Amino acid sequence: MLKELIDKFYLDRQKDREQQHFYITDAGKCPRAVFFKFKNAPREDMNANILRMFDHGDHMHQLIMKPLLSIREVHVVASEVNIPPQELISGRADAIISDGKNLYVLDIKSMNSMVFKNLDEAKEENINQLQLYLHFFKIPRGLLLYVDKDRLDLKEFVIEYNPTLAKNLLKDLADLKNKIAKNIIPSRIPTYSEDWQCRYCAFKEICTLANGGEIEWEDFKKKIEKA
Ligand code: SF4
């Protein structure tokens, strides 16, 4: 009885989630998948357990912040910090911390033991996200802190601000915004279908119905409505 009710709670939160603006997590992601999110295109249902894992990630953040708020060597300047309001994108960094000399933007990521064990460097998608935080907060370096959610081990990587990368990410988002306004579905990513993004993509079914290049959304929408 409870399982069904709890699953329904999570699945209902997912319904009709038409995206209205970019989130920092969209930076560097497949533009076609982000386009489909904006248009609320038909997507594969997520399992309720995956949605619960997102909530579990929030608890991991609290677990890490608790000692940070108590130790003397590090000062938490602010936690859950929104980027300054602007038109293109919104996002909230986990914290801005200081070691007494330098400021760092802290971003905490949790993952399962298998992924954690093989993690030798920061993940590209996490670096992209952090670069935009560094850009908007005007802070020259950040920390990506990874938590193994099964064993609670930690790994950390210091990331320096890369202005070229940040500007390219913002330019790509501005281009995508233009395509969303003009109803032009972007091309598939060049690494389709081997890319991890394709493996976990909720839109892969409709993506296969379109060809690889740019296409008109209104025409394609009629095609998928008939399918
Ligand atoms: S299947 Fe791959 S290329 Fe197609 S929308 Fe998803 S992530 Fe993009």
py3Dmol code that shows the C-alpha trace and the ligand (Angstrom):
import py3Dmol

protein = """\
ATOM      1  CA  MET A   1       0.000   0.000   0.000  1.00  0.00           C
ATOM      2  CA  LEU A   2       2.680   2.496   1.042  1.00  0.00           C
ATOM      3  CA  LYS A   3       4.974   1.607  -1.851  1.00  0.00           C
ATOM      4  CA  GLU A   4       2.306   2.528  -4.417  1.00  0.00           C
ATOM      5  CA  LEU A   5       1.478   5.792  -2.643  1.00  0.00           C
ATOM      6  CA  ILE A   6       5.125   6.815  -2.261  1.00  0.00           C
ATOM      7  CA  ASP A   7       5.888   5.910  -5.896  1.00  0.00           C
ATOM      8  CA  LYS A   8       2.869   7.958  -7.009  1.00  0.00           C
ATOM      9  CA  PHE A   9       4.091  10.957  -4.987  1.00  0.00           C
ATOM     10  CA  TYR A  10       7.375  10.952  -6.915  1.00  0.00           C
ATOM     11  CA  LEU A  11       5.890  10.158 -10.326  1.00  0.00           C
ATOM     12  CA  ASP A  12       3.239  12.903 -10.013  1.00  0.00           C
ATOM     13  CA  ARG A  13       5.978  15.473  -9.384  1.00  0.00           C
ATOM     14  CA  GLN A  14       7.463  14.540 -12.760  1.00  0.00           C
ATOM     15  CA  LYS A  15       4.306  15.065 -14.822  1.00  0.00           C
ATOM     16  CA  ASP A  16       3.948  17.983 -17.244  1.00  0.00           C
ATOM     17  CA  ARG A  17       7.314  19.384 -16.361  1.00  0.00           C
ATOM     18  CA  GLU A  18       7.745  21.736 -19.259  1.00  0.00           C
ATOM     19  CA  GLN A  19      11.041  23.547 -18.759  1.00  0.00           C
ATOM     20  CA  GLN A  20      10.890  27.341 -18.976  1.00  0.00           C
ATOM     21  CA  HIS A  21      14.501  28.387 -18.605  1.00  0.00           C
ATOM     22  CA  PHE A  22      17.986  26.885 -18.567  1.00  0.00           C
ATOM     23  CA  TYR A  23      19.457  25.361 -15.449  1.00  0.00           C
ATOM     24  CA  ILE A  24      23.203  25.253 -14.883  1.00  0.00           C
ATOM     25  CA  THR A  25      23.004  21.459 -15.222  1.00  0.00           C
ATOM     26  CA  ASP A  26      22.013  21.957 -18.894  1.00  0.00           C
ATOM     27  CA  ALA A  27      25.424  23.442 -19.693  1.00  0.00           C
ATOM     28  CA  GLY A  28      27.337  21.216 -22.115  1.00  0.00           C
ATOM     29  CA  LYS A  29      24.470  18.695 -22.316  1.00  0.00           C
ATOM     30  CA  CYS A  30      22.959  17.353 -25.539  1.00  0.00           C
ATOM     31  CA  PRO A  31      21.089  20.369 -26.977  1.00  0.00           C
ATOM     32  CA  ARG A  32      18.471  18.135 -28.584  1.00  0.00           C
ATOM     33  CA  ALA A  33      17.557  16.561 -25.234  1.00  0.00           C
ATOM     34  CA  VAL A  34      17.346  20.008 -23.601  1.00  0.00           C
ATOM     35  CA  PHE A  35      15.163  21.218 -26.515  1.00  0.00           C
ATOM     36  CA  PHE A  36      12.773  18.266 -25.969  1.00  0.00           C
ATOM     37  CA  LYS A  37      12.548  19.137 -22.255  1.00  0.00           C
ATOM     38  CA  PHE A  38      11.535  22.697 -23.115  1.00  0.00           C
ATOM     39  CA  LYS A  39       8.849  21.422 -25.495  1.00  0.00           C
ATOM     40  CA  ASN A  40       7.626  18.804 -23.016  1.00  0.00           C
ATOM     41  CA  ALA A  41       8.086  16.174 -25.729  1.00  0.00           C
ATOM     42  CA  PRO A  42       7.019  12.601 -24.918  1.00  0.00           C
ATOM     43  CA  ARG A  43       9.630  10.999 -22.723  1.00  0.00           C
ATOM     44  CA  GLU A  44      10.241   7.634 -21.123  1.00  0.00           C
ATOM     45  CA  ASP A  45       8.788   7.498 -17.631  1.00  0.00           C
ATOM     46  CA  MET A  46      11.415   7.544 -14.935  1.00  0.00           C
ATOM     47  CA  ASN A  47      11.283   4.874 -12.276  1.00  0.00           C
ATOM     48  CA  ALA A  48      10.185   6.140  -8.873  1.00  0.00           C
ATOM     49  CA  ASN A  49      13.374   4.746  -7.309  1.00  0.00           C
ATOM     50  CA  ILE A  50      15.521   6.982  -9.570  1.00  0.00           C
ATOM     51  CA  LEU A  51      13.478   9.997  -8.463  1.00  0.00           C
ATOM     52  CA  ARG A  52      13.972   9.003  -4.817  1.00  0.00           C
ATOM     53  CA  MET A  53      17.707   8.847  -5.455  1.00  0.00           C
ATOM     54  CA  PHE A  54      17.664  12.555  -6.389  1.00  0.00           C
ATOM     55  CA  ASP A  55      16.208  13.292  -2.946  1.00  0.00           C
ATOM     56  CA  HIS A  56      18.851  11.017  -1.440  1.00  0.00           C
ATOM     57  CA  GLY A  57      21.518  13.196  -3.112  1.00  0.00           C
ATOM     58  CA  ASP A  58      20.145  16.191  -1.178  1.00  0.00           C
ATOM     59  CA  HIS A  59      20.659  14.301   2.082  1.00  0.00           C
ATOM     60  CA  MET A  60      24.261  13.608   1.084  1.00  0.00           C
ATOM     61  CA  HIS A  61      24.786  17.357   0.742  1.00  0.00           C
ATOM     62  CA  GLN A  62      23.490  17.912   4.277  1.00  0.00           C
ATOM     63  CA  LEU A  63      25.833  15.187   5.541  1.00  0.00           C
ATOM     64  CA  ILE A  64      28.838  16.999   4.044  1.00  0.00           C
ATOM     65  CA  MET A  65      27.764  20.483   5.096  1.00  0.00           C
ATOM     66  CA  LYS A  66      27.364  19.471   8.762  1.00  0.00           C
ATOM     67  CA  PRO A  67      31.129  19.094   9.493  1.00  0.00           C
ATOM     68  CA  LEU A  68      32.016  22.004   7.212  1.00  0.00           C
ATOM     69  CA  LEU A  69      29.889  24.288   9.350  1.00  0.00           C
ATOM     70  CA  SER A  70      31.796  23.182  12.483  1.00  0.00           C
ATOM     71  CA  ILE A  71      35.488  22.926  11.535  1.00  0.00           C
ATOM     72  CA  ARG A  72      37.703  25.957  12.076  1.00  0.00           C
ATOM     73  CA  GLU A  73      40.042  25.527   9.091  1.00  0.00           C
ATOM     74  CA  VAL A  74      37.239  26.255   6.652  1.00  0.00           C
ATOM     75  CA  HIS A  75      34.635  28.952   6.775  1.00  0.00           C
ATOM     76  CA  VAL A  76      31.328  28.483   4.965  1.00  0.00           C
ATOM     77  CA  VAL A  77      30.714  31.934   3.533  1.00  0.00           C
ATOM     78  CA  ALA A  78      27.284  30.977   2.170  1.00  0.00           C
ATOM     79  CA  SER A  79      25.383  27.798   1.360  1.00  0.00           C
ATOM     80  CA  GLU A  80      22.767  27.119  -1.315  1.00  0.00           C
ATOM     81  CA  VAL A  81      23.797  30.229  -3.215  1.00  0.00           C
ATOM     82  CA  ASN A  82      21.802  31.303  -6.279  1.00  0.00           C
ATOM     83  CA  ILE A  83      23.747  32.740  -9.209  1.00  0.00           C
ATOM     84  CA  PRO A  84      22.997  36.435  -9.779  1.00  0.00           C
ATOM     85  CA  PRO A  85      19.704  36.820 -11.646  1.00  0.00           C
ATOM     86  CA  GLN A  86      20.082  37.173 -15.396  1.00  0.00           C
ATOM     87  CA  GLU A  87      18.070  36.194 -18.445  1.00  0.00           C
ATOM     88  CA  LEU A  88      19.699  33.031 -19.714  1.00  0.00           C
ATOM     89  CA  ILE A  89      20.178  30.596 -16.884  1.00  0.00           C
ATOM     90  CA  SER A  90      19.512  29.869 -13.231  1.00  0.00           C
ATOM     91  CA  GLY A  91      21.431  27.745 -10.786  1.00  0.00           C
ATOM     92  CA  ARG A  92      22.322  27.280  -7.164  1.00  0.00           C
ATOM     93  CA  ALA A  93      25.781  26.308  -5.924  1.00  0.00           C
ATOM     94  CA  ASP A  94      26.043  24.104  -2.847  1.00  0.00           C
ATOM     95  CA  ALA A  95      28.325  26.530  -1.028  1.00  0.00           C
ATOM     96  CA  ILE A  96      31.000  29.181  -1.197  1.00  0.00           C
ATOM     97  CA  ILE A  97      33.771  28.407   1.271  1.00  0.00           C
ATOM     98  CA  SER A  98      36.998  30.074   2.368  1.00  0.00           C
ATOM     99  CA  ASP A  99      40.221  28.537   3.698  1.00  0.00           C
ATOM    100  CA  GLY A 100      41.233  31.940   5.120  1.00  0.00           C
ATOM    101  CA  LYS A 101      43.162  32.864   1.962  1.00  0.00           C
ATOM    102  CA  ASN A 102      41.027  31.896  -1.019  1.00  0.00           C
ATOM    103  CA  LEU A 103      37.386  31.538  -1.854  1.00  0.00           C
ATOM    104  CA  TYR A 104      36.122  28.355  -3.516  1.00  0.00           C
ATOM    105  CA  VAL A 105      32.773  27.423  -5.019  1.00  0.00           C
ATOM    106  CA  LEU A 106      31.905  23.996  -3.640  1.00  0.00           C
ATOM    107  CA  ASP A 107      29.809  21.550  -5.617  1.00  0.00           C
ATOM    108  CA  ILE A 108      28.946  18.182  -4.042  1.00  0.00           C
ATOM    109  CA  LYS A 109      28.103  15.168  -6.186  1.00  0.00           C
ATOM    110  CA  SER A 110      27.066  11.730  -5.004  1.00  0.00           C
ATOM    111  CA  MET A 111      27.387   8.489  -6.942  1.00  0.00           C
ATOM    112  CA  ASN A 112      27.361   4.727  -6.467  1.00  0.00           C
ATOM    113  CA  SER A 113      30.469   2.782  -5.410  1.00  0.00           C
ATOM    114  CA  MET A 114      31.175   1.389  -8.866  1.00  0.00           C
ATOM    115  CA  VAL A 115      31.331   4.826 -10.527  1.00  0.00           C
ATOM    116  CA  PHE A 116      33.193   6.305  -7.534  1.00  0.00           C
ATOM    117  CA  LYS A 117      35.871   3.579  -7.608  1.00  0.00           C
ATOM    118  CA  ASN A 118      36.742   4.375 -11.235  1.00  0.00           C
ATOM    119  CA  LEU A 119      36.717   8.133 -10.785  1.00  0.00           C
ATOM    120  CA  ASP A 120      40.272   9.358 -11.458  1.00  0.00           C
ATOM    121  CA  GLU A 121      39.358  12.861 -12.534  1.00  0.00           C
ATOM    122  CA  ALA A 122      36.407  15.220 -12.236  1.00  0.00           C
ATOM    123  CA  LYS A 123      33.555  14.451 -14.641  1.00  0.00           C
ATOM    124  CA  GLU A 124      33.254  16.734 -17.631  1.00  0.00           C
ATOM    125  CA  GLU A 125      29.582  17.573 -17.004  1.00  0.00           C
ATOM    126  CA  ASN A 126      30.394  18.561 -13.406  1.00  0.00           C
ATOM    127  CA  ILE A 127      33.321  20.736 -14.553  1.00  0.00           C
ATOM    128  CA  ASN A 128      31.021  22.506 -17.033  1.00  0.00           C
ATOM    129  CA  GLN A 129      28.535  23.259 -14.297  1.00  0.00           C
ATOM    130  CA  LEU A 130      31.229  24.467 -11.901  1.00  0.00           C
ATOM    131  CA  GLN A 131      32.783  26.674 -14.591  1.00  0.00           C
ATOM    132  CA  LEU A 132      29.530  28.610 -14.852  1.00  0.00           C
ATOM    133  CA  TYR A 133      29.325  29.037 -11.087  1.00  0.00           C
ATOM    134  CA  LEU A 134      32.900  30.380 -11.101  1.00  0.00           C
ATOM    135  CA  HIS A 135      31.989  32.674 -13.979  1.00  0.00           C
ATOM    136  CA  PHE A 136      28.892  34.137 -12.346  1.00  0.00           C
ATOM    137  CA  PHE A 137      30.352  34.416  -8.843  1.00  0.00           C
ATOM    138  CA  LYS A 138      33.668  35.768 -10.209  1.00  0.00           C
ATOM    139  CA  ILE A 139      35.600  33.277  -8.057  1.00  0.00           C
ATOM    140  CA  PRO A 140      38.780  31.855  -9.657  1.00  0.00           C
ATOM    141  CA  ARG A 141      38.613  28.286  -8.361  1.00  0.00           C
ATOM    142  CA  GLY A 142      36.204  25.675  -7.175  1.00  0.00           C
ATOM    143  CA  LEU A 143      36.041  22.263  -5.549  1.00  0.00           C
ATOM    144  CA  LEU A 144      34.203  19.238  -6.831  1.00  0.00           C
ATOM    145  CA  LEU A 145      33.602  16.920  -3.893  1.00  0.00           C
ATOM    146  CA  TYR A 146      32.374  13.436  -4.777  1.00  0.00           C
ATOM    147  CA  VAL A 147      30.619  11.197  -2.242  1.00  0.00           C
ATOM    148  CA  ASP A 148      30.382   7.437  -2.583  1.00  0.00           C
ATOM    149  CA  LYS A 149      26.824   7.046  -1.361  1.00  0.00           C
ATOM    150  CA  ASP A 150      27.251   3.316  -0.607  1.00  0.00           C
ATOM    151  CA  ARG A 151      30.489   3.564   1.427  1.00  0.00           C
ATOM    152  CA  LEU A 152      30.542   7.316   2.196  1.00  0.00           C
ATOM    153  CA  ASP A 153      34.129   7.734   0.932  1.00  0.00           C
ATOM    154  CA  LEU A 154      35.126  11.119  -0.496  1.00  0.00           C
ATOM    155  CA  LYS A 155      37.260  12.349  -3.422  1.00  0.00           C
ATOM    156  CA  GLU A 156      37.911  15.988  -4.281  1.00  0.00           C
ATOM    157  CA  PHE A 157      39.235  17.893  -7.286  1.00  0.00           C
ATOM    158  CA  VAL A 158      40.269  21.555  -7.433  1.00  0.00           C
ATOM    159  CA  ILE A 159      39.115  23.199 -10.665  1.00  0.00           C
ATOM    160  CA  GLU A 160      40.514  26.499 -11.954  1.00  0.00           C
ATOM    161  CA  TYR A 161      38.244  28.959 -13.751  1.00  0.00           C
ATOM    162  CA  ASN A 162      38.549  28.631 -17.514  1.00  0.00           C
ATOM    163  CA  PRO A 163      36.995  31.785 -19.047  1.00  0.00           C
ATOM    164  CA  THR A 164      37.073  30.393 -22.601  1.00  0.00           C
ATOM    165  CA  LEU A 165      35.182  27.264 -21.586  1.00  0.00           C
ATOM    166  CA  ALA A 166      32.614  29.258 -19.578  1.00  0.00           C
ATOM    167  CA  LYS A 167      32.004  31.673 -22.459  1.00  0.00           C
ATOM    168  CA  ASN A 168      31.651  28.805 -24.954  1.00  0.00           C
ATOM    169  CA  LEU A 169      29.124  27.068 -22.705  1.00  0.00           C
ATOM    170  CA  LEU A 170      27.105  30.281 -22.448  1.00  0.00           C
ATOM    171  CA  LYS A 171      27.316  30.853 -26.199  1.00  0.00           C
ATOM    172  CA  ASP A 172      26.019  27.320 -26.855  1.00  0.00           C
ATOM    173  CA  LEU A 173      23.092  27.950 -24.500  1.00  0.00           C
ATOM    174  CA  ALA A 174      22.320  31.268 -26.234  1.00  0.00           C
ATOM    175  CA  ASP A 175      22.323  29.427 -29.616  1.00  0.00           C
ATOM    176  CA  LEU A 176      20.015  26.776 -28.194  1.00  0.00           C
ATOM    177  CA  LYS A 177      17.674  29.443 -26.814  1.00  0.00           C
ATOM    178  CA  ASN A 178      17.404  30.803 -30.328  1.00  0.00           C
ATOM    179  CA  LYS A 179      16.566  27.366 -31.735  1.00  0.00           C
ATOM    180  CA  ILE A 180      13.926  26.816 -29.039  1.00  0.00           C
ATOM    181  CA  ALA A 181      12.309  30.150 -29.954  1.00  0.00           C
ATOM    182  CA  LYS A 182      12.406  29.270 -33.673  1.00  0.00           C
ATOM    183  CA  ASN A 183      11.202  25.683 -33.136  1.00  0.00           C
ATOM    184  CA  ILE A 184      14.281  24.120 -34.695  1.00  0.00           C
ATOM    185  CA  ILE A 185      15.238  20.769 -33.169  1.00  0.00           C
ATOM    186  CA  PRO A 186      19.048  20.689 -32.860  1.00  0.00           C
ATOM    187  CA  SER A 187      21.156  17.915 -34.397  1.00  0.00           C
ATOM    188  CA  ARG A 188      22.010  14.799 -32.449  1.00  0.00           C
ATOM    189  CA  ILE A 189      25.315  14.948 -30.601  1.00  0.00           C
ATOM    190  CA  PRO A 190      28.208  13.630 -32.740  1.00  0.00           C
ATOM    191  CA  THR A 191      28.765  10.709 -30.322  1.00  0.00           C
ATOM    192  CA  TYR A 192      25.160   9.435 -30.692  1.00  0.00           C
ATOM    193  CA  SER A 193      24.341   6.623 -29.756  1.00  0.00           C
ATOM    194  CA  GLU A 194      27.412   5.553 -27.803  1.00  0.00           C
ATOM    195  CA  ASP A 195      27.442   8.604 -25.539  1.00  0.00           C
ATOM    196  CA  TRP A 196      26.399   8.079 -21.888  1.00  0.00           C
ATOM    197  CA  GLN A 197      23.846  10.843 -22.377  1.00  0.00           C
ATOM    198  CA  CYS A 198      22.105   8.743 -25.052  1.00  0.00           C
ATOM    199  CA  ARG A 199      22.141   5.641 -22.865  1.00  0.00           C
ATOM    200  CA  TYR A 200      20.273   7.467 -20.100  1.00  0.00           C
ATOM    201  CA  CYS A 201      18.240   9.805 -22.315  1.00  0.00           C
ATOM    202  CA  ALA A 202      14.485   9.894 -21.674  1.00  0.00           C
ATOM    203  CA  PHE A 203      13.968  11.083 -25.277  1.00  0.00           C
ATOM    204  CA  LYS A 204      15.946   8.411 -27.117  1.00  0.00           C
ATOM    205  CA  GLU A 205      12.803   6.837 -28.576  1.00  0.00           C
ATOM    206  CA  ILE A 206      11.656  10.019 -30.295  1.00  0.00           C
ATOM    207  CA  CYS A 207      15.259  10.954 -31.126  1.00  0.00           C
ATOM    208  CA  THR A 208      15.531   7.820 -33.277  1.00  0.00           C
ATOM    209  CA  LEU A 209      12.381   8.881 -35.180  1.00  0.00           C
ATOM    210  CA  ALA A 210      14.053  12.108 -36.272  1.00  0.00           C
ATOM    211  CA  ASN A 211      17.066  12.121 -38.553  1.00  0.00           C
ATOM    212  CA  GLY A 212      20.467  13.190 -37.237  1.00  0.00           C
ATOM    213  CA  GLY A 213      20.391  16.811 -38.418  1.00  0.00           C
ATOM    214  CA  GLU A 214      18.276  19.829 -37.509  1.00  0.00           C
ATOM    215  CA  ILE A 215      14.549  19.523 -38.173  1.00  0.00           C
ATOM    216  CA  GLU A 216      11.373  21.562 -37.727  1.00  0.00           C
ATOM    217  CA  TRP A 217       9.673  20.906 -34.398  1.00  0.00           C
ATOM    218  CA  GLU A 218       6.097  21.515 -35.614  1.00  0.00           C
ATOM    219  CA  ASP A 219       6.430  18.951 -38.444  1.00  0.00           C
ATOM    220  CA  PHE A 220       8.113  16.460 -36.156  1.00  0.00           C
ATOM    221  CA  LYS A 221       5.467  16.936 -33.459  1.00  0.00           C
ATOM    222  CA  LYS A 222       2.744  15.918 -35.943  1.00  0.00           C
ATOM    223  CA  LYS A 223       4.782  12.838 -36.833  1.00  0.00           C
ATOM    224  CA  ILE A 224       5.162  11.686 -33.226  1.00  0.00           C
ATOM    225  CA  GLU A 225       1.496  12.428 -32.435  1.00  0.00           C
ATOM    226  CA  LYS A 226       0.491  10.059 -35.253  1.00  0.00           C
ATOM    227  CA  ALA A 227       3.054   7.379 -34.307  1.00  0.00           C
TER     228      ALA A 227
END
"""
ligand_1 = """\
8
SF4
S 19.380 10.090 -27.637
Fe 21.356 11.169 -27.525
S 21.378 12.583 -29.283
Fe 19.259 11.919 -28.969
S 18.331 13.509 -27.650
Fe 19.070 11.902 -26.318
S 21.136 12.486 -25.717
Fe 20.591 13.699 -27.519
"""
view = py3Dmol.view(width=600, height=400)
view.addModel(protein, "pdb")
view.setStyle({"model": 0}, {"cartoon": {"style": "trace"}})
view.addModel(ligand_1, "xyz")
view.setStyle({"model": 1}, {"stick": {}})
view.zoomTo()
view.show()
